[in-house]
Amino acid sequence: MQAALVPFHQALASGLAQPVADFFSPVAPAHDPGRLYDFYRASSDEKIEGDVVYALEQRMNPKKAKASPWVDIIATYWRAVKEIIKTDEAANLGKLNERQYLAVYDTWKDLTSIFIKHISGGLLPAWAIFTLYFTANHLRKIAIKADEQLAKSKPAALNTGYSDDIVSTAPQNQKLEEAARVFNRIFALCLGDRNPDMSQSRKWGVYCIANLQFKTYFKVSPIAVCVV
């Protein structure tokens, strides 16, 4: 796990949201197409938290490593990557079904919620709100794919276009509506920040999250938007 987390440590040292968001991506970078597989193979379900703690201890005080919010985040990301790889393998074997996409959606929703939890608790730097935005945007795209896969498993017509910003003709947007409620939590997290230091305020994230919400609302029915 130490080797697998080298890109994370490099990203974290930059003190910037984008490099950290690039590490927590559901897609391997073009310069390292095997990164997700390498990361997944670096641990197991039973050992992931301990492996992450040990790897972090090599870069920080052991007590701080055990209490670090990044342990939760990295372990949850590992579980999401596991489901992504299982989905890729099922697709390669022609055995893909809605269960794989739903598992990816559920684990990525967990990752987004873990970010919300630790940002709300003040355990992550101010720039992490923008890392959360990128993570949430991935959730939106994963939710769309999960809904499309659900629709394929039912006797209903489905628009198979690849645009993710136009109105969907799918019979339902169950997972996207769930994701919209997560985005509302993030919006409230940003808007409710009372930090008087605007350079450290989460309120800057309102603009990004509002854009994400509008993209989501354009994909769901008007009735669903009112409910959300």
C-alpha positions as CSV (number, residue, x, y, z in Angstrom):
1,M,0.0,0.0,0.0
2,Q,2.9,2.4,0.6
3,A,3.8,2.4,-3.1
4,A,0.2,2.7,-4.1
5,L,-0.2,5.8,-2.0
6,V,2.8,7.6,-3.3
7,P,0.6,9.6,-5.8
8,F,-1.7,10.5,-2.9
9,H,1.1,11.9,-0.8
10,Q,2.4,13.9,-3.7
11,A,-1.1,15.3,-4.3
12,L,-1.7,16.1,-0.7
13,A,1.7,17.9,-0.4
14,S,0.6,20.2,-3.2
15,G,-2.1,21.7,-0.9
16,L,-4.4,21.9,-3.9
17,A,-7.9,20.3,-4.5
18,Q,-7.4,19.2,-8.1
19,P,-4.4,16.9,-7.6
20,V,-6.1,15.2,-4.6
21,A,-9.3,14.9,-6.6
22,D,-7.3,13.3,-9.5
23,F,-6.1,10.7,-7.1
24,F,-9.7,9.9,-5.9
25,S,-10.9,9.3,-9.4
26,P,-12.9,6.4,-10.7
27,V,-10.8,6.4,-13.9
28,A,-7.1,5.7,-14.1
29,P,-4.9,8.5,-15.4
30,A,-3.8,8.2,-19.0
31,H,-0.1,8.2,-18.0
32,D,-0.7,5.3,-15.6
33,P,-3.6,3.1,-16.9
34,G,-3.0,0.3,-14.4
35,R,-3.2,2.6,-11.3
36,L,-6.6,1.4,-10.1
37,Y,-5.6,-2.3,-10.4
38,D,-2.4,-1.6,-8.6
39,F,-4.2,0.2,-5.8
40,Y,-6.8,-2.5,-5.5
41,R,-4.2,-5.3,-5.4
42,A,-2.3,-3.5,-2.6
43,S,-4.8,-4.6,0.1
44,S,-7.9,-6.6,0.9
45,D,-11.2,-6.2,2.6
46,E,-9.9,-7.4,5.9
47,K,-6.7,-5.4,5.9
48,I,-7.5,-2.1,4.1
49,E,-7.8,0.2,7.2
50,G,-4.6,-1.3,8.8
51,D,-2.7,-1.1,5.5
52,V,-3.6,2.6,5.1
53,V,-2.7,3.4,8.6
54,Y,0.7,1.7,8.2
55,A,1.3,3.6,5.0
56,L,0.4,6.9,6.5
57,E,2.6,6.2,9.5
58,Q,5.6,6.3,7.2
59,R,4.9,9.9,6.4
60,M,3.4,11.3,9.6
61,N,3.3,10.8,13.4
62,P,1.8,7.4,14.1
63,K,-0.9,8.8,16.5
64,K,-1.9,11.3,13.8
65,A,-1.9,8.6,11.2
66,K,-4.4,6.5,13.1
67,A,-6.7,9.5,13.7
68,S,-6.4,10.9,10.2
69,P,-9.6,11.4,8.3
70,W,-7.7,10.2,5.2
71,V,-7.8,6.6,6.6
72,D,-11.6,6.6,6.3
73,I,-11.5,8.3,2.9
74,I,-8.8,6.1,1.3
75,A,-10.3,2.9,2.7
76,T,-13.7,3.9,1.3
77,Y,-12.1,4.8,-2.0
78,W,-10.5,1.4,-2.1
79,R,-13.9,-0.3,-1.7
80,A,-15.2,1.8,-4.6
81,V,-12.3,0.9,-6.8
82,K,-12.9,-2.8,-6.0
83,E,-16.5,-2.5,-7.4
84,I,-15.3,-0.5,-10.4
85,I,-12.8,-3.3,-11.3
86,K,-15.4,-6.0,-10.8
87,T,-17.7,-4.1,-13.1
88,D,-15.0,-3.8,-15.7
89,E,-14.2,-7.5,-15.5
90,A,-17.9,-8.4,-15.8
91,A,-18.2,-6.2,-18.9
92,N,-15.2,-7.8,-20.5
93,L,-16.8,-11.2,-19.9
94,G,-20.2,-10.1,-21.2
95,K,-21.8,-10.7,-17.8
96,L,-22.5,-7.1,-16.9
97,N,-25.8,-6.4,-15.1
98,E,-27.4,-3.8,-12.9
99,R,-26.0,-5.2,-9.7
100,Q,-22.4,-4.2,-10.6
101,Y,-23.4,-0.6,-11.5
102,L,-25.5,-0.3,-8.3
103,A,-22.5,-1.5,-6.2
104,V,-20.3,1.1,-7.8
105,Y,-22.9,3.8,-7.2
106,D,-23.4,2.7,-3.5
107,T,-19.7,2.7,-2.7
108,W,-19.1,6.0,-4.5
109,K,-22.0,7.5,-2.6
110,D,-20.3,6.3,0.6
111,L,-17.0,8.0,-0.5
112,T,-18.9,11.3,-1.1
113,S,-20.6,11.0,2.3
114,I,-17.3,10.3,4.1
115,F,-15.9,13.6,2.6
116,I,-19.0,15.4,3.8
117,K,-18.6,14.0,7.3
118,H,-14.9,15.0,7.7
119,I,-15.3,18.4,6.1
120,S,-18.3,19.1,8.3
121,G,-16.2,18.1,11.3
122,G,-13.4,20.5,10.4
123,L,-10.9,17.7,9.9
124,L,-9.9,18.5,6.3
125,P,-8.3,21.6,4.9
126,A,-10.6,24.3,3.4
127,W,-9.6,23.4,-0.2
128,A,-11.1,19.9,0.3
129,I,-14.6,21.3,-0.5
130,F,-13.5,21.5,-4.1
131,T,-12.1,17.9,-4.0
132,L,-15.6,17.0,-2.7
133,Y,-17.1,18.8,-5.7
134,F,-15.1,16.6,-8.1
135,T,-16.0,13.5,-6.2
136,A,-19.7,14.5,-6.3
137,N,-19.6,15.2,-10.0
138,H,-18.3,11.6,-10.5
139,L,-21.3,10.5,-8.4
140,R,-23.6,12.2,-10.7
141,K,-22.2,10.4,-13.8
142,I,-22.1,7.1,-12.0
143,A,-25.8,7.6,-10.9
144,I,-26.7,8.2,-14.6
145,K,-25.0,5.0,-15.7
146,A,-26.7,3.0,-12.8
147,D,-30.1,4.3,-13.8
148,E,-29.4,3.4,-17.4
149,Q,-28.4,-0.1,-16.4
150,L,-31.5,-0.4,-14.2
151,A,-33.7,0.7,-17.1
152,K,-32.1,-2.0,-19.4
153,S,-33.1,-4.6,-16.9
154,K,-36.8,-3.6,-17.2
155,P,-39.1,-3.6,-20.2
156,A,-38.9,0.1,-20.9
157,A,-37.5,2.3,-23.6
158,L,-34.2,4.0,-22.9
159,N,-32.3,6.8,-24.5
160,T,-28.8,5.4,-25.1
161,G,-27.2,8.8,-25.9
162,Y,-23.9,9.5,-24.2
163,S,-24.5,13.2,-23.3
164,D,-24.8,13.7,-19.5
165,D,-26.3,17.2,-19.6
166,I,-29.5,16.8,-21.6
167,V,-32.9,15.7,-20.5
168,S,-33.1,11.9,-20.1
169,T,-35.9,9.8,-21.6
170,A,-35.2,7.0,-19.2
171,P,-38.3,5.8,-17.3
172,Q,-36.8,6.7,-14.0
173,N,-33.9,8.4,-12.4
174,Q,-33.9,6.7,-9.0
175,K,-30.1,6.9,-8.3
176,L,-29.7,10.4,-9.8
177,E,-32.5,11.6,-7.5
178,E,-30.7,10.1,-4.6
179,A,-27.5,11.8,-5.7
180,A,-29.4,15.1,-5.9
181,R,-30.2,14.8,-2.2
182,V,-26.5,14.3,-1.5
183,F,-25.7,17.4,-3.5
184,N,-28.2,19.3,-1.4
185,R,-26.3,18.3,1.7
186,I,-23.1,19.6,0.1
187,F,-24.7,22.9,-0.8
188,A,-26.0,23.3,2.8
189,L,-22.5,22.5,4.0
190,C,-21.0,25.3,1.9
191,L,-23.7,27.8,2.5
192,G,-23.8,27.3,6.3
193,D,-20.1,27.9,6.9
194,R,-19.7,30.7,9.5
195,N,-15.9,31.1,9.1
196,P,-15.3,34.9,9.0
197,D,-12.0,34.3,7.0
198,M,-13.3,34.2,3.5
199,S,-10.0,32.7,2.3
200,Q,-10.8,29.6,4.3
201,S,-14.6,29.7,3.8
202,R,-16.5,26.8,2.3
203,K,-19.0,29.3,0.8
204,W,-16.8,29.5,-2.3
205,G,-18.0,26.0,-3.0
206,V,-21.6,27.2,-3.4
207,Y,-20.9,28.2,-7.0
208,C,-19.5,24.8,-8.0
209,I,-22.2,22.8,-6.2
210,A,-25.0,25.0,-7.6
211,N,-23.8,24.2,-11.1
212,L,-23.7,20.5,-10.3
213,Q,-27.3,20.7,-8.9
214,F,-28.6,22.4,-12.1
215,K,-27.0,19.7,-14.3
216,T,-28.7,17.1,-12.1
217,Y,-32.1,18.8,-12.2
218,F,-32.0,19.0,-16.0
219,K,-31.8,15.2,-16.0
220,V,-34.7,14.5,-13.7
221,S,-38.4,15.2,-14.1
222,P,-39.9,18.5,-12.9
223,I,-41.9,16.5,-10.3
224,A,-38.7,14.9,-9.0
225,V,-37.0,18.3,-8.8
226,C,-39.8,19.6,-6.5
227,V,-39.5,16.6,-4.3
228,V,-35.7,16.9,-4.0
